[in-house]
Amino acid sequence: MTIHKPVAPFYAVAAVALGYALLFPLYQPMHFALLAAIVLAVFFGVTLLCKGVAPKAAETEKKAEAKPAQEKSTGNPQLDKMLKDGRLAIAEMRRLDDNIADPGISADIVRLEQVSQKIFDFVKENPDKLPQIRKFMDYYLPTTLKLLNSYDRAASAGVTGENINSLLSKVEGMMRTIVAAFEKQLDSLFGSENLDISTDITVLETMMAREGLVGDQLHAQTNPPDDGDIKLEL
C-alpha cells in the first residue's frame, strides 16, 4: 500500500504567509520572526489534524480490502446457497487444519477440503446434480465439521483424561471412513456422465464400423503375388 504525505499543511502555510504579507508589514526582522512563528504553528497544527484523519482513512481502506468480493449470483437460489455454504465449509476446514497439530488429522482435513471443493465445482458446472448432494450438504458435511470442532476443543484443552482421550480416539478412528465417504460422493456424481460416455462410445464405434473405418477393413490386403514378393499391409 502506497503512503501519501498530507499536502494540507503546506497549503495552509502558503495561505497564511500570503495573507500575512497582504495585511501586515514585512520590513523589520521582528516582522519576519513573527511570521515564521505563525507559519510553524500553522504547519504543525494542520499536520496533527491530518494525522488524526489518516488512521481513519487507512482503517476504512483496510476494511474495504479485507471485505471479500461479492460472489456473482448464478440465477439459481438453491445453487447460490450451496456455493455459499460450501465456501464457509472450506474456510472452516482451513481454520481447523491450522488449529489441529496432529499430522494425521491434518492430512485428512486437507483431503476433505480438496474433495469437497471438487464436489462444489462439479455441481456448479452441473446444477442438475444439486439434489444428489442434498444429504451431503445437510448432514454429512456439517456433522463432519462438528466432529472436527469437538476434536479441536478437546485437543486444545491442555489436559488428558478418560473422556478427552476417548473423544480424540473416536474421531481419529472415524476420519478415514469420512474421507472415503466424501470420495465416494464425488465419484457418484460421475455416474450418469460415465453412462453417457459409454453410450456415446458404443454409438461411435457402431457408426465407424458401418462406414468401414474400423475393423478388418482397415487391414485389407491385396491378393498375394505368386512370386513371393513382400506385401504391404495398412
SULQUIMO-V905520 format. One record per residue. N is the residue number from 0. PHI is phi in whole degrees, -180 to 180 (none if undefined). Layout:
n->(N:N)
phi->(PHI:PHI)
This chain:
n->(0:1:2:3:4:5:6:7:8:9:10:11:12:13:14:15:16:17:18:19:20:21:22:23:24:25:26:27:28:29:30:31:32:33:34:35:36:37:38:39:40:41:42:43:44:45:46:47:48:49:50:51:52:53:54:55:56:57:58:59:60:61:62:63:64:65:66:67:68:69:70:71:72:73:74:75:76:77:78:79:80:81:82:83:84:85:86:87:88:89:90:91:92:93:94:95:96:97:98:99:100:101:102:103:104:105:106:107:108:109:110:111:112:113:114:115:116:117:118:119:120:121:122:123:124:125:126:127:128:129:130:131:132:133:134:135:136:137:138:139:140:141:142:143:144:145:146:147:148:149:150:151:152:153:154:155:156:157:158:159:160:161:162:163:164:165:166:167:168:169:170:171:172:173:174:175:176:177:178:179:180:181:182:183:184:185:186:187:188:189:190:191:192:193:194:195:196:197:198:199:200:201:202:203:204:205:206:207:208:209:210:211:212:213:214:215:216:217:218:219:220:221:222:223:224:225:226:227:228:229:230:231:232:233)
phi->(none:-81:-103:-105:-75:-68:-100:-58:-59:-72:-64:-64:-62:-63:-66:-65:-63:-66:-63:-64:-65:-79:-102:-125:-71:-137:-133:-124:-55:-65:-63:-68:-65:-64:-62:-62:-65:-64:-62:-64:-63:-65:-61:-69:-64:-68:-63:-63:-63:-66:-65:-71:-83:-59:-60:-65:-66:-65:-65:-63:-65:-64:-64:-65:-70:-73:-69:-66:-64:-67:-69:-69:-70:-87:89:-116:-57:-68:-68:-60:-64:-61:-67:-65:-62:-65:-64:-65:-65:-63:-63:-68:-62:-66:-64:-65:-62:-68:-80:-85:-85:-61:-65:-67:-64:-61:-64:-65:-65:-60:-66:-61:-62:-63:-67:-61:-62:-66:-64:-63:-64:-64:-69:-61:-80:-132:-59:-67:-86:-56:-61:-71:-110:-59:-67:-60:-75:-85:-130:-61:-67:-64:-67:-62:-64:-64:-62:-67:-65:-64:-62:-60:-65:-69:-67:-95:-68:83:-135:-119:-174:-60:-69:-64:-63:-65:-62:-60:-65:-65:-67:-60:-71:-90:-62:-65:-66:-65:-59:-62:-66:-63:-65:-67:-62:-64:-62:-66:-65:-89:-60:-68:-66:-63:-65:-63:-64:-62:-65:-62:-64:-62:-64:-63:-62:-63:-67:-66:-67:-64:-87:77:-97:-137:88:-67:-67:-76:-114:-64:-123:-79:-61:-63:-71:-73:-86:75:-65:-68:-108:-96:-127:-77)
